[in-house]
Amino acid sequence: MNRNPETKIFTLPEAVIWREKLREEGRRLVVTNGCFDILHRGHAEYMHRSRALGDALLILMNSDSSIRELKGPDRPIIDQYSRAYMLAALESIDGVVMFSTPQCNDLFIELKPDIYVKGGDYTLETLDATERAALQSVNAEIKFIPFIEGFSTTDIVNKINQTNDE
């Protein structure tokens, strides 16, 4: 099935309606979140593994403004709509929602995921406490996917900068 990626980019209200349909069908929703500034193999493998844990995968993606707050004025490199489109183009991803808040706790409460996934560079203790509490309040199962060594946006940016400096 070759779906137009634009149809998989949701507003939060659209995602909540979509999520309710999944629940009515008895399908399990997996959710993860992040910046996904420069999409790379580590991201793609992470998405594939995350999707295998349930029946649908929703990505909560940081907006441009929230990335600037997190990573500094030189980021993001790729604008939010382009990042959302590239994520939505991946077969393993069923939906993408952009968010501008510092944490996703309100989104977790509204979406009520069955499973929340984070990379293995996180632990239960290093997850944001308010996000963890929100996930626990909706009985989401929290899982960690092993971190894929050798792939990071920061490493890619540093390599590009190093090449330009030579």
OpenMM code with the backbone's topology and positions (N, CA, C; nanometers):
from openmm import Vec3, app, unit

residues = "MET ASN ARG ASN PRO GLU THR LYS ILE PHE THR LEU PRO GLU ALA VAL ILE TRP ARG GLU LYS LEU ARG GLU GLU GLY ARG ARG LEU VAL VAL THR ASN GLY CYS PHE ASP ILE LEU HIS ARG GLY HIS ALA GLU TYR MET HIS ARG SER ARG ALA LEU GLY ASP ALA LEU LEU ILE LEU MET ASN SER ASP SER SER ILE ARG GLU LEU LYS GLY PRO ASP ARG PRO ILE ILE ASP GLN TYR SER ARG ALA TYR MET LEU ALA ALA LEU GLU SER ILE ASP GLY VAL VAL MET PHE SER THR PRO GLN CYS ASN ASP LEU PHE ILE GLU LEU LYS PRO ASP ILE TYR VAL LYS GLY GLY ASP TYR THR LEU GLU THR LEU ASP ALA THR GLU ARG ALA ALA LEU GLN SER VAL ASN ALA GLU ILE LYS PHE ILE PRO PHE ILE GLU GLY PHE SER THR THR ASP ILE VAL ASN LYS ILE ASN GLN THR ASN ASP GLU".split()
positions = [
    Vec3(0.0851, -0.1181, 0.0000),
    Vec3(0.0000, 0.0000, 0.0000),
    Vec3(0.0890, 0.1235, 0.0000),
    Vec3(0.0736, 0.2078, -0.0959),
    Vec3(0.1572, 0.3271, -0.1094),
    Vec3(0.0763, 0.4501, -0.0688),
    Vec3(0.0716, 0.4752, 0.0629),
    Vec3(-0.0045, 0.5894, 0.1159),
    Vec3(0.0733, 0.7181, 0.1007),
    Vec3(0.0029, 0.8239, 0.0691),
    Vec3(0.0620, 0.9563, 0.0645),
    Vec3(0.1045, 0.9938, 0.2075),
    Vec3(0.2330, 1.0231, 0.2311),
    Vec3(0.2778, 1.0568, 0.3666),
    Vec3(0.1991, 1.1710, 0.4305),
    Vec3(0.1509, 1.2657, 0.3509),
    Vec3(0.0761, 1.3786, 0.4071),
    Vec3(-0.0474, 1.3331, 0.4838),
    Vec3(-0.1052, 1.2185, 0.4454),
    Vec3(-0.2257, 1.1692, 0.5129),
    Vec3(-0.1936, 1.1105, 0.6500),
    Vec3(-0.0654, 1.0933, 0.6806),
    Vec3(-0.0251, 1.0368, 0.8094),
    Vec3(0.0255, 1.1438, 0.9063),
    Vec3(0.0175, 1.2707, 0.8669),
    Vec3(0.0560, 1.3818, 0.9547),
    Vec3(-0.0725, 1.4375, 1.0154),
    Vec3(-0.0839, 1.4232, 1.1488),
    Vec3(-0.2069, 1.4580, 1.2187),
    Vec3(-0.1889, 1.5787, 1.3093),
    Vec3(-0.2969, 1.6510, 1.3312),
    Vec3(-0.3051, 1.7424, 1.4449),
    Vec3(-0.3331, 1.6545, 1.5668),
    Vec3(-0.3175, 1.7071, 1.6855),
    Vec3(-0.3480, 1.6278, 1.8042),
    Vec3(-0.4945, 1.5835, 1.8067),
    Vec3(-0.5914, 1.6728, 1.7799),
    Vec3(-0.7315, 1.6265, 1.7797),
    Vec3(-0.7567, 1.5142, 1.6776),
    Vec3(-0.6952, 1.5234, 1.5605),
    Vec3(-0.7103, 1.4166, 1.4603),
    Vec3(-0.6500, 1.2860, 1.5113),
    Vec3(-0.5347, 1.2962, 1.5770),
    Vec3(-0.4687, 1.1767, 1.6305),
    Vec3(-0.5518, 1.1118, 1.7406),
    Vec3(-0.6179, 1.1918, 1.8226),
    Vec3(-0.7017, 1.1379, 1.9302),
    Vec3(-0.8188, 1.0588, 1.8704),
    Vec3(-0.8807, 1.1111, 1.7656),
    Vec3(-0.9904, 1.0403, 1.6982),
    Vec3(-0.9397, 0.9104, 1.6362),
    Vec3(-0.8241, 0.9180, 1.5683),
    Vec3(-0.7621, 0.7998, 1.5082),
    Vec3(-0.7306, 0.6958, 1.6143),
    Vec3(-0.6803, 0.7420, 1.7277),
    Vec3(-0.6438, 0.6522, 1.8380),
    Vec3(-0.7685, 0.5808, 1.8923),
    Vec3(-0.8792, 0.6539, 1.9033),
    Vec3(-1.0028, 0.5930, 1.9528),
    Vec3(-1.0508, 0.4827, 1.8591),
    Vec3(-1.0356, 0.5031, 1.7284),
    Vec3(-1.0729, 0.3992, 1.6309),
    Vec3(-0.9862, 0.2756, 1.6501),
    Vec3(-0.8567, 0.2969, 1.6734),
    Vec3(-0.7672, 0.1832, 1.6986),
    Vec3(-0.8143, 0.1055, 1.8211),
    Vec3(-0.8489, 0.1778, 1.9262),
    Vec3(-0.8939, 0.1142, 2.0508),
    Vec3(-1.0209, 0.0331, 2.0258),
    Vec3(-1.1156, 0.0908, 1.9519),
    Vec3(-1.2405, 0.0207, 1.9207),
    Vec3(-1.2150, -0.1075, 1.8418),
    Vec3(-1.1100, -0.1060, 1.7597),
    Vec3(-1.0743, -0.2236, 1.6799),
    Vec3(-0.9878, -0.3223, 1.7592),
    Vec3(-0.9556, -0.2879, 1.8842),
    Vec3(-0.8724, -0.3754, 1.9663),
    Vec3(-0.7257, -0.3737, 1.9278),
    Vec3(-0.6831, -0.2661, 1.8623),
    Vec3(-0.5442, -0.2549, 1.8168),
    Vec3(-0.4615, -0.1767, 1.9186),
    Vec3(-0.3370, -0.2208, 1.9393),
    Vec3(-0.2467, -0.1594, 2.0370),
    Vec3(-0.1635, -0.0487, 1.9722),
    Vec3(-0.1623, 0.0682, 2.0376),
    Vec3(-0.0876, 0.1840, 1.9877),
    Vec3(0.0470, 0.1950, 2.0583),
    Vec3(0.1513, 0.2051, 1.9776),
    Vec3(0.2868, 0.2317, 2.0254),
    Vec3(0.3168, 0.3782, 1.9961),
    Vec3(0.3743, 0.4479, 2.0932),
    Vec3(0.4096, 0.5889, 2.0769),
    Vec3(0.5559, 0.6074, 2.1158),
    Vec3(0.6250, 0.6928, 2.0414),
    Vec3(0.7568, 0.7401, 2.0806),
    Vec3(0.7652, 0.8877, 2.0443),
    Vec3(0.8678, 0.9539, 2.0935),
    Vec3(0.8821, 1.0967, 2.0636),
    Vec3(1.0285, 1.1336, 2.0453),
    Vec3(1.0513, 1.2458, 1.9756),
    Vec3(1.1869, 1.2934, 1.9557),
    Vec3(1.1936, 1.4020, 1.8506),
    Vec3(1.3174, 1.4452, 1.8244),
    Vec3(1.3425, 1.5539, 1.7283),
    Vec3(1.3511, 1.5038, 1.5846),
    Vec3(1.4254, 1.3955, 1.5631),
    Vec3(1.4424, 1.3358, 1.4309),
    Vec3(1.4863, 1.4405, 1.3285),
    Vec3(1.5899, 1.5166, 1.3663),
    Vec3(1.6335, 1.6299, 1.2844),
    Vec3(1.6909, 1.5851, 1.1506),
    Vec3(1.7896, 1.4978, 1.1525),
    Vec3(1.8407, 1.4405, 1.0279),
    Vec3(1.8092, 1.2919, 1.0356),
    Vec3(1.7155, 1.2483, 0.9541),
    Vec3(1.6729, 1.1092, 0.9566),
    Vec3(1.7873, 1.0200, 0.9096),
    Vec3(1.8194, 0.9170, 0.9887),
    Vec3(1.9294, 0.8262, 0.9551),
    Vec3(1.8897, 0.6825, 0.9862),
    Vec3(1.9785, 0.5890, 0.9532),
    Vec3(1.9484, 0.4475, 0.9706),
    Vec3(1.9110, 0.4140, 1.1150),
    Vec3(1.9774, 0.4742, 1.2111),
    Vec3(1.9435, 0.4478, 1.3507),
    Vec3(1.7974, 0.4775, 1.3788),
    Vec3(1.7472, 0.5892, 1.3248),
    Vec3(1.6054, 0.6224, 1.3411),
    Vec3(1.5168, 0.5168, 1.2739),
    Vec3(1.5508, 0.4818, 1.1497),
    Vec3(1.4683, 0.3873, 1.0740),
    Vec3(1.4609, 0.2521, 1.1442),
    Vec3(1.5732, 0.2038, 1.1940),
    Vec3(1.5743, 0.0753, 1.2637),
    Vec3(1.4955, 0.0843, 1.3944),
    Vec3(1.5104, 0.1944, 1.4641),
    Vec3(1.4363, 0.2180, 1.5883),
    Vec3(1.2857, 0.2159, 1.5619),
    Vec3(1.2417, 0.2804, 1.4532),
    Vec3(1.0998, 0.2838, 1.4187),
    Vec3(1.0495, 0.1443, 1.3838),
    Vec3(1.1281, 0.0709, 1.3067),
    Vec3(1.0899, -0.0648, 1.2676),
    Vec3(1.0716, -0.1532, 1.3915),
    Vec3(1.1669, -0.1471, 1.4828),
    Vec3(1.1589, -0.2272, 1.6055),
    Vec3(1.0432, -0.1827, 1.6946),
    Vec3(1.0196, -0.0532, 1.7007),
    Vec3(0.9092, -0.0010, 1.7825),
    Vec3(0.7745, -0.0473, 1.7278),
    Vec3(0.7581, -0.0384, 1.5976),
    Vec3(0.6311, -0.0764, 1.5331),
    Vec3(0.5992, -0.2231, 1.5569),
    Vec3(0.7022, -0.3076, 1.5650),
    Vec3(0.6828, -0.4513, 1.5858),
    Vec3(0.6215, -0.4822, 1.7230),
    Vec3(0.6225, -0.3857, 1.8143),
    Vec3(0.5702, -0.4065, 1.9495),
    Vec3(0.4183, -0.3913, 1.9582),
    Vec3(0.3555, -0.3374, 1.8539),
    Vec3(0.2111, -0.3150, 1.8579),
    Vec3(0.1510, -0.3183, 1.7194),
    Vec3(0.0319, -0.2605, 1.7075),
    Vec3(-0.0413, -0.2628, 1.5810),
    Vec3(-0.0313, -0.1332, 1.5022),
    Vec3(0.0095, -0.0259, 1.5674),
    Vec3(0.0240, 0.1045, 1.5005),
    Vec3(0.1298, 0.1844, 1.5759),
    Vec3(0.2055, 0.2645, 1.5027),
    Vec3(0.3120, 0.3468, 1.5611),
    Vec3(0.2851, 0.4936, 1.5326),
    Vec3(0.2780, 0.5712, 1.6402),
    Vec3(0.2596, 0.7160, 1.6304),
    Vec3(0.3851, 0.7845, 1.6826),
    Vec3(0.4365, 0.8787, 1.6042),
    Vec3(0.5538, 0.9561, 1.6426),
    Vec3(0.5092, 1.0939, 1.6877),
    Vec3(0.5531, 1.1333, 1.8070),
    Vec3(0.5349, 1.2697, 1.8548),
    Vec3(0.6663, 1.3406, 1.8280),
    Vec3(0.6648, 1.4366, 1.7369),
    Vec3(0.7871, 1.4998, 1.6875),
    Vec3(0.7979, 1.6441, 1.7353),
    Vec3(0.9126, 1.6790, 1.7925),
    Vec3(0.9364, 1.8165, 1.8375),
    Vec3(0.9256, 1.9144, 1.7217),
    Vec3(0.8603, 2.0267, 1.7470),
    Vec3(0.8510, 2.1351, 1.6492),
    Vec3(0.9863, 2.2057, 1.6390),
    Vec3(0.9992, 2.2910, 1.5398),
    Vec3(1.1234, 2.3681, 1.5232),
    Vec3(1.1548, 2.4500, 1.6476),
    Vec3(1.0534, 2.5164, 1.7027),
    Vec3(1.0782, 2.6024, 1.8194),
    Vec3(1.1242, 2.5205, 1.9399),
    Vec3(1.0668, 2.4033, 1.9604),
    Vec3(1.1090, 2.3234, 2.0761),
    Vec3(1.2492, 2.2666, 2.0564),
    Vec3(1.2870, 2.2369, 1.9323),
    Vec3(1.4236, 2.1894, 1.9068),
    Vec3(1.5240, 2.3015, 1.9346),
    Vec3(1.4915, 2.4252, 1.8939),
    Vec3(1.5816, 2.5377, 1.9227),
    Vec3(1.6040, 2.5516, 2.0726),
    Vec3(1.4970, 2.5333, 2.1504),
    Vec3(1.5104, 2.5401, 2.2961),
    Vec3(1.5990, 2.4284, 2.3502),
    Vec3(1.5849, 2.3091, 2.2927),
    Vec3(1.6606, 2.1931, 2.3400),
    Vec3(1.8050, 2.1904, 2.2899),
    Vec3(1.8254, 2.2245, 2.1618),
    Vec3(1.9540, 2.2005, 2.0963),
    Vec3(2.0309, 2.3270, 2.0601),
    Vec3(1.9668, 2.4434, 2.0705),
    Vec3(2.0351, 2.5676, 2.0385),
    Vec3(1.9870, 2.6302, 1.9095),
    Vec3(2.0351, 2.7519, 1.8805),
    Vec3(1.9823, 2.8311, 1.7684),
    Vec3(2.0165, 2.7772, 1.6295),
    Vec3(2.1157, 2.6876, 1.6198),
    Vec3(2.1522, 2.6329, 1.4889),
    Vec3(2.0702, 2.5107, 1.4492),
    Vec3(1.9804, 2.4699, 1.5338),
    Vec3(1.8993, 2.3527, 1.5052),
    Vec3(1.7525, 2.3934, 1.5078),
    Vec3(1.6649, 2.3303, 1.4384),
    Vec3(1.6900, 2.2112, 1.3590),
    Vec3(1.7551, 2.2440, 1.2248),
    Vec3(1.8083, 2.1428, 1.1646),
    Vec3(1.8665, 2.1577, 1.0317),
    Vec3(1.7564, 2.1419, 0.9269),
    Vec3(1.6657, 2.0486, 0.9513),
    Vec3(1.5538, 2.0221, 0.8610),
    Vec3(1.4267, 2.0790, 0.9261),
    Vec3(1.3463, 2.1516, 0.8504),
    Vec3(1.2256, 2.2140, 0.9062),
    Vec3(1.1227, 2.1088, 0.9475),
    Vec3(1.0325, 2.1490, 1.0363),
    Vec3(0.9380, 2.0558, 1.0970),
    Vec3(0.8485, 1.9855, 0.9965),
    Vec3(0.7978, 2.0567, 0.8968),
    Vec3(0.7100, 1.9892, 0.8015),
    Vec3(0.7872, 1.8842, 0.7228),
    Vec3(0.9096, 1.9160, 0.6804),
    Vec3(0.9902, 1.8195, 0.6042),
    Vec3(1.0254, 1.6981, 0.6892),
    Vec3(1.0562, 1.7212, 0.8177),
    Vec3(1.0857, 1.6084, 0.9072),
    Vec3(0.9638, 1.5196, 0.9237),
    Vec3(0.8476, 1.5814, 0.9441),
    Vec3(0.7236, 1.5043, 0.9604),
    Vec3(0.6935, 1.4237, 0.8340),
    Vec3(0.7129, 1.4843, 0.7189),
    Vec3(0.6862, 1.4159, 0.5917),
    Vec3(0.7789, 1.2956, 0.5754),
    Vec3(0.9081, 1.3137, 0.6047),
    Vec3(1.0035, 1.2026, 0.5900),
    Vec3(0.9704, 1.0885, 0.6859),
    Vec3(0.9344, 1.1221, 0.8098),
    Vec3(0.8946, 1.0180, 0.9048),
    Vec3(0.7693, 0.9463, 0.8546),
    Vec3(0.6705, 1.0223, 0.8105),
    Vec3(0.5450, 0.9638, 0.7635),
    Vec3(0.5662, 0.8764, 0.6399),
    Vec3(0.6713, 0.9006, 0.5652),
    Vec3(0.7000, 0.8200, 0.4462),
    Vec3(0.7520, 0.6812, 0.4811),
    Vec3(0.7971, 0.6620, 0.6063),
    Vec3(0.8453, 0.5301, 0.6465),
    Vec3(0.7274, 0.4348, 0.6645),
    Vec3(0.7399, 0.3166, 0.6100),
    Vec3(0.6328, 0.2169, 0.6164),
    Vec3(0.5944, 0.1813, 0.7597),
    Vec3(0.6912, 0.1816, 0.8496),
    Vec3(0.6655, 0.1395, 0.9876),
    Vec3(0.5875, 0.2440, 1.0691),
    Vec3(0.5771, 0.3649, 1.0168),
    Vec3(0.5115, 0.4731, 1.0910),
    Vec3(0.3700, 0.4949, 1.0377),
    Vec3(0.2744, 0.4942, 1.1316),
    Vec3(0.1338, 0.5100, 1.0947),
    Vec3(0.0833, 0.6520, 1.1127),
    Vec3(0.1536, 0.7333, 1.1917),
    Vec3(0.1105, 0.8699, 1.2130),
    Vec3(0.2188, 0.9525, 1.2797),
    Vec3(0.2138, 1.0834, 1.2552),
    Vec3(0.3087, 1.1789, 1.3129),
    Vec3(0.2296, 1.2987, 1.3638),
    Vec3(0.2623, 1.3423, 1.4863),
    Vec3(0.2034, 1.4628, 1.5442),
    Vec3(0.3172, 1.5524, 1.5897),
    Vec3(0.3154, 1.6793, 1.5504),
    Vec3(0.4157, 1.7759, 1.5962),
    Vec3(0.3707, 1.8369, 1.7284),
    Vec3(0.4686, 1.8640, 1.8157),
    Vec3(0.4354, 1.9296, 1.9420),
    Vec3(0.5398, 2.0350, 1.9750),
    Vec3(0.4985, 2.1385, 2.0471),
    Vec3(0.5872, 2.2501, 2.0816),
    Vec3(0.6132, 2.2637, 2.2302),
    Vec3(0.5511, 2.1790, 2.3092),
    Vec3(0.5663, 2.1875, 2.4540),
    Vec3(0.6984, 2.1229, 2.4976),
    Vec3(0.7494, 2.1592, 2.6153),
    Vec3(0.8755, 2.1001, 2.6620),
    Vec3(0.8647, 1.9491, 2.6854),
    Vec3(0.7502, 1.9022, 2.7341),
    Vec3(0.7280, 1.7602, 2.7566),
    Vec3(0.6004, 1.7151, 2.6856),
    Vec3(0.5836, 1.5834, 2.6819),
    Vec3(0.4677, 1.5249, 2.6125),
    Vec3(0.3595, 1.4760, 2.7071),
    Vec3(0.3672, 1.5085, 2.8359),
    Vec3(0.2736, 1.4503, 2.9316),
    Vec3(0.1274, 1.4714, 2.8923),
    Vec3(0.0903, 1.5913, 2.8478),
    Vec3(-0.0487, 1.6162, 2.8088),
    Vec3(-0.0883, 1.5322, 2.6871),
    Vec3(0.0046, 1.5153, 2.5932),
    Vec3(-0.0229, 1.4337, 2.4755),
    Vec3(-0.0424, 1.2877, 2.5159),
    Vec3(0.0401, 1.2379, 2.6069),
    Vec3(0.0264, 1.1001, 2.6535),
    Vec3(-0.1103, 1.0789, 2.7177),
    Vec3(-0.1533, 1.1751, 2.7976),
    Vec3(-0.2826, 1.1621, 2.8662),
    Vec3(-0.3969, 1.1610, 2.7645),
    Vec3(-0.3878, 1.2453, 2.6618),
    Vec3(-0.4939, 1.2491, 2.5609),
    Vec3(-0.4930, 1.1260, 2.4706),
    Vec3(-0.3732, 1.0783, 2.4344),
    Vec3(-0.3621, 0.9680, 2.3384),
    Vec3(-0.3716, 0.8295, 2.4026),
    Vec3(-0.3385, 0.8213, 2.5308),
    Vec3(-0.3450, 0.6947, 2.6048),
    Vec3(-0.2798, 0.5786, 2.5276),
    Vec3(-0.1490, 0.5898, 2.5014),
    Vec3(-0.0841, 0.4801, 2.4290),
    Vec3(-0.0829, 0.3518, 2.5122),
    Vec3(-0.0820, 0.2399, 2.4429),
    Vec3(-0.0678, 0.1116, 2.5112),
    Vec3(0.0779, 0.0871, 2.5478),
    Vec3(0.1664, 0.1314, 2.4584),
    Vec3(0.3104, 0.1098, 2.4758),
    Vec3(0.3831, 0.2391, 2.4424),
    Vec3(0.4794, 0.2753, 2.5246),
    Vec3(0.5667, 0.3896, 2.4979),
    Vec3(0.7077, 0.3346, 2.4827),
    Vec3(0.7773, 0.3785, 2.3787),
    Vec3(0.9109, 0.3289, 2.3498),
    Vec3(1.0111, 0.4437, 2.3507),
    Vec3(1.1271, 0.4156, 2.4055),
    Vec3(1.2383, 0.5102, 2.4036),
    Vec3(1.3645, 0.4315, 2.3723),
    Vec3(1.4655, 0.5000, 2.3200),
    Vec3(1.5923, 0.4350, 2.2878),
    Vec3(1.6658, 0.3898, 2.4122),
    Vec3(1.7541, 0.2933, 2.3947),
    Vec3(1.8283, 0.2343, 2.5049),
    Vec3(1.9253, 0.3275, 2.5727),
    Vec3(1.9405, 0.4493, 2.5187),
    Vec3(2.0231, 0.5483, 2.5881),
    Vec3(1.9443, 0.6114, 2.7029),
    Vec3(1.8174, 0.5711, 2.7192),
    Vec3(1.7336, 0.6144, 2.8314),
    Vec3(1.7084, 0.4957, 2.9237),
    Vec3(1.6706, 0.5264, 3.0453),
    Vec3(1.6242, 0.4260, 3.1418),
    Vec3(1.4974, 0.4813, 3.2057),
    Vec3(1.4302, 0.3988, 3.2824),
    Vec3(1.3109, 0.4453, 3.3530),
    Vec3(1.3442, 0.5649, 3.4419),
    Vec3(1.4624, 0.5615, 3.5005),
    Vec3(1.5045, 0.6688, 3.5908),
    Vec3(1.5391, 0.7982, 3.5168),
    Vec3(1.5850, 0.7888, 3.3920),
    Vec3(1.6246, 0.9104, 3.3197),
    Vec3(1.5115, 0.9697, 3.2351),
    Vec3(1.3991, 0.8984, 3.2243),
    Vec3(1.2833, 0.9592, 3.1574),
    Vec3(1.2378, 1.0781, 3.2399),
    Vec3(1.1874, 1.1807, 3.1728),
    Vec3(1.1326, 1.2958, 3.2435),
    Vec3(1.0256, 1.2465, 3.3412),
    Vec3(1.0345, 1.2894, 3.4668),
    Vec3(0.9452, 1.2398, 3.5730),
    Vec3(0.7979, 1.2697, 3.5442),
    Vec3(0.7684, 1.3879, 3.4871),
    Vec3(0.6282, 1.4209, 3.4589),
    Vec3(0.5746, 1.3363, 3.3426),
    Vec3(0.6608, 1.3097, 3.2439),
    Vec3(0.6192, 1.2233, 3.1333),
    Vec3(0.5975, 1.0804, 3.1833),
    Vec3(0.6893, 1.0321, 3.2643),
    Vec3(0.6768, 0.8971, 3.3195),
    Vec3(0.5462, 0.8850, 3.3999),
    Vec3(0.5163, 0.9851, 3.4818),
    Vec3(0.3928, 0.9833, 3.5615),
    Vec3(0.2695, 0.9833, 3.4710),
    Vec3(0.2727, 1.0618, 3.3640),
    Vec3(0.1594, 1.0653, 3.2705),
    Vec3(0.1402, 0.9296, 3.2044),
    Vec3(0.2498, 0.8684, 3.1629),
    Vec3(0.2427, 0.7359, 3.0998),
    Vec3(0.1881, 0.6322, 3.1978),
    Vec3(0.2351, 0.6389, 3.3195),
    Vec3(0.1878, 0.5442, 3.4212),
    Vec3(0.0398, 0.5673, 3.4525),
    Vec3(-0.0055, 0.6923, 3.4474),
    Vec3(-0.1461, 0.7225, 3.4778),
    Vec3(-0.2417, 0.6652, 3.3729),
    Vec3(-0.1936, 0.6420, 3.2509),
    Vec3(-0.2780, 0.5827, 3.1457),
    Vec3(-0.2430, 0.4349, 3.1236),
    Vec3(-0.1640, 0.3798, 3.2163),
    Vec3(-0.1253, 0.2379, 3.2131),
    Vec3(-0.0487, 0.1985, 3.0881),
    Vec3(0.0321, 0.2905, 3.0361),
    Vec3(0.1159, 0.2578, 2.9208),
    Vec3(0.2338, 0.1722, 2.9667),
    Vec3(0.2624, 0.0710, 2.8891),
    Vec3(0.3796, -0.0116, 2.9133),
    Vec3(0.4998, 0.0654, 2.8580),
    Vec3(0.6064, 0.0795, 2.9352),
    Vec3(0.7245, 0.1545, 2.8916),
    Vec3(0.8332, 0.0551, 2.8538),
    Vec3(0.8826, 0.0673, 2.7298),
    Vec3(0.9844, -0.0249, 2.6786),
    Vec3(1.1030, 0.0545, 2.6240),
    Vec3(1.2178, -0.0094, 2.6251),
    Vec3(1.3409, 0.0515, 2.5737),
    Vec3(1.3981, -0.0369, 2.4639),
    Vec3(1.4293, 0.0262, 2.3506),
    Vec3(1.4894, -0.0427, 2.2368),
    Vec3(1.6401, -0.0180, 2.2457),
    Vec3(1.7216, -0.1210, 2.2290),
    Vec3(1.8671, -0.0988, 2.2369),
    Vec3(1.9125, 0.0127, 2.1426),
    Vec3(2.0005, 0.0967, 2.1944),
    Vec3(2.0567, 0.2074, 2.1166),
    Vec3(2.1436, 0.1500, 2.0050),
    Vec3(2.1316, 0.2037, 1.8863),
    Vec3(2.2077, 0.1561, 1.7717),
    Vec3(2.3330, 0.2420, 1.7600),
    Vec3(2.4450, 0.1837, 1.7936),
    Vec3(2.5717, 0.2569, 1.7951),
    Vec3(2.6099, 0.3064, 1.6554),
    Vec3(2.6751, 0.4206, 1.6527),
    Vec3(2.7290, 0.4730, 1.5276),
    Vec3(2.6349, 0.5619, 1.4490),
    Vec3(2.5158, 0.5849, 1.5024),
    Vec3(2.4203, 0.6689, 1.4306),
    Vec3(2.3640, 0.7732, 1.5257),
    Vec3(2.3963, 0.8989, 1.5003),
    Vec3(2.3355, 1.0087, 1.5754),
    Vec3(2.3413, 1.1336, 1.4899),
    Vec3(2.2391, 1.2167, 1.5060),
    Vec3(2.2351, 1.3419, 1.4310),
    Vec3(2.3546, 1.4292, 1.4666),
    Vec3(2.3898, 1.4349, 1.5941),
    Vec3(2.5040, 1.5169, 1.6368),
    Vec3(2.6320, 1.4696, 1.5690),
    Vec3(2.6524, 1.3378, 1.5610),
    Vec3(2.7713, 1.2849, 1.4937),
    Vec3(2.7731, 1.3223, 1.3459),
    Vec3(2.6569, 1.3163, 1.2812),
    Vec3(2.6482, 1.3525, 1.1393),
    Vec3(2.6812, 1.5006, 1.1206),
    Vec3(2.6248, 1.5862, 1.2056),
    Vec3(2.6517, 1.7304, 1.1973),
    Vec3(2.8012, 1.7563, 1.2191),
    Vec3(2.8605, 1.6929, 1.3173),
    Vec3(3.0031, 1.7109, 1.3453),
    Vec3(3.0876, 1.6662, 1.2274),
    Vec3(3.0507, 1.5560, 1.1638),
    Vec3(3.1259, 1.5059, 1.0468),
    Vec3(3.1163, 1.6055, 0.9301),
    Vec3(2.9981, 1.6599, 0.9082),
    Vec3(2.9809, 1.7594, 0.8016),
    Vec3(3.0665, 1.8833, 0.8308),
    Vec3(3.0602, 1.9301, 0.9557),
    Vec3(3.1389, 2.0474, 0.9935),
    Vec3(3.2877, 2.0226, 0.9800),
    Vec3(3.3316, 1.9036, 1.0166),
    Vec3(3.4726, 1.8670, 1.0060),
    Vec3(3.5173, 1.8683, 0.8603),
    Vec3(3.4335, 1.8136, 0.7716),
    Vec3(3.4628, 1.8112, 0.6276),
    Vec3(3.4703, 1.9534, 0.5720),
    Vec3(3.3806, 2.0408, 0.6176),
    Vec3(3.3804, 2.1797, 0.5694),
    Vec3(3.5007, 2.2575, 0.6205),
    Vec3(3.5534, 2.2198, 0.7369),
    Vec3(3.6688, 2.2883, 0.7944),
    Vec3(3.7993, 2.2512, 0.7255),
    Vec3(3.7996, 2.1394, 0.6558),
    Vec3(3.9241, 2.0922, 0.5911),
    Vec3(3.9531, 2.1636, 0.4618),
] * unit.nanometer
topology = app.Topology()
chain = topology.addChain("A")
for resn in residues:
    res = topology.addResidue(resn, chain)
    for name in ("N", "CA", "C"):
        topology.addAtom(name, app.Element.getBySymbol(name[0]), res)
